[in-house]
């Protein structure tokens, strides 16, 4: 019985030993590869406040942007600022009565008071994306009729190959809904055209470009817009020029200029002349560059420009 008990105890030990030797002769099981998320496809590099980005997201990736602006309309709160016809600066009905004005830039870049902009962009095909935004006035001097809501819808096309990693060019075009159609001076017929509170439609075409040389980045945007309203200029032209320097890590600082209605630089028309503002900007990227935060103040450069404009914005890729 003692031998039987000893055999009963030792047999499992021998079986375990031979099993271990057999496993040692087998090739080792390779480690399962870890699935690494390609963070670069979600990078957001939007380092301008008012201009368009010169890159688009990859297919089936998206970028969401939210921004808040404050615009001080200054001493001349008029959209139309030329004394035509001898009525002094201001907006007027066709009968010559004074009427509240709407100070804005193309695409509602800088309207009076506070403004929120919510933007979404989705890459649909290589080098092609769609973008839309909603612009809502959240306060102001009371010069803008309610509801103060506008928006845009556009298609964007990346024109340069992906191998050009330091130079970018994007062409885009689409639809604009201005929140309010202001009175305009028809300089061809020397009459005022009354505005409409329900807003107006417009179409636009624009090109955005940027280039990096070491830590220096320079870029710009040219925006051409046609508004479907009597008395408005056949074509409104806006430009954005910007330059920044990467100071440390993903922190940049630079300057940005915006010019509006440049077609009226030498001959004031429906909008009463060209307007300009300029100011410093600073941006920072975090979370594998999936988030970009940017902000800065600007000052007007002419009597009919906004005295002061400030904006902060945040973008995230997902």
C-alpha positions in Angstrom: 0.0 0.0 0.0 2.9 2.3 0.8 4.4 1.7 -2.7 1.0 2.4 -4.3 0.6 5.6 -2.4 4.1 6.7 -3.4 3.5 5.9 -7.0 0.2 7.8 -6.9 2.1 10.9 -5.7 5.1 10.7 -8.0 3.3 10.0 -11.3 1.7 13.5 -11.5 5.1 15.1 -10.8 6.8 13.2 -13.6 3.9 14.1 -16.0 4.3 17.8 -15.1 8.1 17.6 -15.5 7.8 15.9 -19.0 5.2 18.4 -20.0 7.5 21.3 -19.1 10.3 19.8 -21.1 8.1 19.3 -24.1 6.9 22.9 -23.9 10.5 24.1 -23.7 11.3 22.4 -27.0 8.4 24.2 -28.7 9.0 27.6 -30.3 8.0 30.6 -28.1 4.6 32.2 -28.8 5.3 35.7 -30.2 4.0 38.7 -28.4 0.8 40.0 -29.8 1.4 43.3 -31.6 0.0 46.4 -29.9 -2.3 48.5 -32.0 -0.9 52.0 -32.0 -3.3 54.8 -32.9 -1.8 57.1 -35.6 -2.2 60.4 -33.8 -0.8 62.3 -36.7 -4.1 61.9 -38.7 -5.9 63.9 -36.1 -3.4 66.8 -35.9 -4.9 70.3 -36.0 -2.7 73.1 -37.1 -5.0 76.1 -37.3 -2.7 78.9 -36.3 -4.7 81.8 -37.8 -7.7 83.6 -36.1 -9.6 85.0 -39.2 -8.1 83.2 -42.2 -8.8 79.8 -43.6 -6.6 76.9 -42.8 -4.4 75.7 -45.7 -4.8 72.0 -44.9 -7.8 69.7 -44.7 -8.5 66.6 -42.5 -7.8 63.1 -43.8 -10.8 61.0 -45.1 -13.2 60.1 -42.3 -11.6 62.4 -39.8 -13.1 65.6 -38.5 -12.2 68.9 -37.0 -14.4 70.9 -34.7 -13.8 74.5 -33.9 -15.4 77.0 -31.5 -14.6 80.6 -31.2 -15.7 83.7 -29.3 -15.2 87.3 -30.6 -15.8 90.7 -29.3 -15.9 93.7 -31.7 -16.0 97.3 -30.6 -17.7 99.2 -33.4 -15.9 102.4 -32.4 -16.8 106.0 -33.3 -18.3 105.0 -36.7 -20.7 102.0 -36.2 -21.9 102.0 -39.7 -21.7 99.4 -42.4 -22.1 102.1 -45.0 -19.9 105.1 -44.0 -19.8 107.5 -46.9 -21.9 110.7 -46.9 -24.1 109.8 -49.8 -26.1 111.7 -50.8 -25.3 114.5 -48.3 -26.9 112.7 -45.4 -23.7 112.3 -43.4 -22.2 109.0 -42.3 -24.7 106.3 -41.5 -27.3 103.9 -42.8 -30.6 105.2 -44.2 -33.8 103.9 -45.7 -34.6 104.7 -49.4 -36.7 107.6 -48.0 -33.6 109.1 -46.3 -34.6 108.1 -42.7 -31.8 107.0 -40.3 -31.7 103.2 -39.8 -29.6 101.0 -37.5 -26.4 99.7 -39.3 -24.7 96.3 -39.4 -20.9 96.4 -39.2 -19.5 93.1 -40.5 -16.7 91.6 -42.5 -17.1 89.0 -45.2 -18.5 85.8 -43.6 -19.4 87.8 -40.4 -15.7 88.0 -39.5 -16.2 91.0 -37.1 -19.7 92.1 -36.4 -20.7 94.4 -33.5 -20.6 93.1 -30.0 -20.1 89.4 -29.0 -20.3 86.5 -31.4 -20.0 82.7 -31.2 -18.9 80.6 -34.2 -19.2 76.8 -34.3 -17.5 75.1 -37.2 -17.3 71.5 -38.3 -15.2 70.0 -41.1 -15.1 66.4 -42.4 -12.6 64.8 -44.7 -14.7 62.8 -47.3 -12.0 61.8 -49.9 -8.3 62.3 -50.2 -7.7 66.1 -50.7 -11.5 66.8 -50.3 -13.5 68.0 -47.3 -16.8 69.6 -46.5 -17.2 72.4 -43.9 -20.0 74.3 -42.3 -20.4 76.8 -39.5 -23.1 78.7 -37.6 -22.4 82.3 -36.4 -24.6 83.6 -33.6 -24.5 87.1 -32.1 -24.8 86.9 -28.3 -24.8 90.6 -27.5 -24.0 94.0 -28.8 -24.9 97.6 -29.1 -28.4 96.9 -30.4 -27.6 97.9 -34.0 -28.1 94.4 -35.4 -31.7 93.1 -35.8 -32.7 89.8 -34.2 -32.4 86.9 -34.9 -28.7 87.5 -35.4 -27.8 84.2 -36.9 -25.7 83.4 -40.1 -23.7 80.6 -41.5 -21.7 79.0 -44.3 -21.5 75.7 -46.1 -18.5 74.9 -48.4 -16.4 72.3 -50.1 -12.6 72.5 -49.8 -9.9 71.0 -52.1 -6.3 70.5 -51.2 -4.3 71.3 -54.4 -0.8 70.2 -53.5 0.4 66.6 -53.1 0.8 65.1 -49.6 4.6 64.9 -50.1 4.7 68.7 -49.9 4.8 68.8 -46.1 6.0 72.4 -45.7 3.8 74.1 -48.3 0.0 73.9 -48.5 -2.7 75.3 -50.8 -6.5 74.9 -50.4 -9.2 76.2 -52.7 -12.7 76.4 -51.3 -16.1 77.7 -52.4 -19.6 77.7 -51.0 -22.7 79.5 -49.7 -23.0 82.2 -47.1 -26.1 83.3 -45.2 -25.6 86.8 -43.8 -27.7 87.4 -40.7 -28.9 90.8 -41.9 -28.9 92.6 -45.2 -28.0 96.2 -44.4 -28.9 99.3 -46.4 -26.5 99.9 -49.2 -25.6 103.0 -51.3 -26.0 102.4 -55.0 -23.3 104.6 -56.3 -24.2 103.9 -59.9 -27.6 105.5 -59.4 -26.9 107.7 -56.4 -29.7 106.2 -54.3 -29.9 104.3 -51.0 -31.2 100.8 -51.2 -33.1 99.7 -48.0 -31.9 96.6 -46.1 -33.9 93.6 -45.1 -34.0 92.1 -41.6 -34.4 88.5 -42.7 -30.8 88.3 -44.1 -29.4 87.6 -47.5 -27.6 85.0 -49.5 -24.1 85.1 -50.9 -21.6 82.8 -52.6 -17.8 82.9 -52.2 -14.6 81.5 -53.6 -11.3 81.6 -51.7 -7.8 80.3 -51.6 -5.7 79.7 -48.5 -1.9 79.1 -48.5 0.9 78.6 -46.0 4.5 77.7 -45.9 7.1 76.8 -43.2 10.8 77.6 -43.3 12.2 76.3 -40.1 10.4 77.8 -37.1 8.8 80.5 -39.3 5.3 80.1 -40.9 3.8 82.6 -43.3 0.3 82.3 -44.8 -2.6 84.1 -46.2 -6.1 83.9 -47.7 -7.9 85.7 -50.5 -11.7 85.7 -50.3 -14.0 86.9 -53.1 -17.8 87.1 -52.3 -20.9 88.0 -54.3 -23.9 89.0 -52.3 -27.3 88.6 -54.0 -28.8 92.0 -53.0 -29.6 95.2 -54.8 -27.0 98.0 -54.3 -24.2 95.7 -53.1 -20.9 95.6 -54.9 -20.7 92.9 -57.6 -17.6 91.5 -55.9 -16.4 92.0 -52.3 -12.7 91.2 -51.7 -11.1 90.3 -48.4 -7.5 89.3 -47.6 -5.9 87.8 -44.5 -2.1 87.8 -44.1 -0.3 86.2 -41.2 3.1 85.2 -40.0 4.2 83.4 -36.8 7.4 82.0 -35.2 7.6 78.8 -33.2 9.2 80.0 -30.0 9.4 76.8 -28.0 7.8 73.4 -28.5 4.3 73.9 -29.9 3.9 77.5 -28.8 3.8 80.1 -31.6 3.5 83.9 -31.6 3.0 86.2 -34.6 0.8 88.8 -36.2 -2.3 88.8 -38.4 -3.8 91.4 -40.7 -7.3 91.5 -42.2 -8.5 93.8 -45.0 -12.1 94.0 -46.1 -13.8 95.5 -49.2 -10.4 96.1 -50.9 -12.2 96.7 -54.1 -13.3 100.1 -52.6 -9.8 101.2 -51.7 -9.7 104.0 -54.2 -13.4 104.5 -55.0 -15.9 104.0 -52.1 -18.9 102.0 -53.1 -21.8 100.2 -51.4 -19.8 99.6 -48.2 -18.3 103.1 -48.0 -14.6 102.1 -48.5 -12.0 99.6 -47.4 -11.6 98.6 -43.7 -8.5 97.0 -42.0 -7.4 95.6 -38.7 -4.2 94.1 -37.4 -2.9 92.5 -34.2 -0.7 89.9 -32.4 -1.8 86.3 -32.2 -0.5 83.4 -30.1 -1.3 79.7 -30.4 -0.5 76.5 -28.5 -0.9 72.8 -29.5 -1.4 69.9 -27.1 -2.6 66.3 -26.8 -0.4 65.0 -29.7 -1.3 68.3 -31.5 -4.9 67.2 -31.7 -5.9 70.4 -30.0 -4.9 73.9 -31.1 -5.8 77.0 -29.0 -5.3 80.5 -30.4 -6.2 84.0 -29.5 -5.3 87.7 -29.8 -6.5 91.3 -29.9 -6.5 93.6 -33.0 -7.0 97.3 -33.7 -8.6 99.1 -36.6 -6.4 101.0 -39.1 -8.9 103.4 -40.5 -11.8 105.6 -39.4 -14.5 103.1 -40.7 -12.8 100.0 -39.3 -13.7 98.5 -35.9 -11.7 100.2 -33.1 -11.0 96.9 -31.4 -11.5 93.2 -32.2 -10.5 90.2 -30.0 -11.0 86.5 -30.6 -10.1 83.2 -28.9 -10.7 79.9 -30.6 -10.1 76.2 -29.9 -10.0 73.3 -32.5 -9.9 69.5 -31.9 -9.3 66.7 -34.3 -11.1 63.3 -33.9 
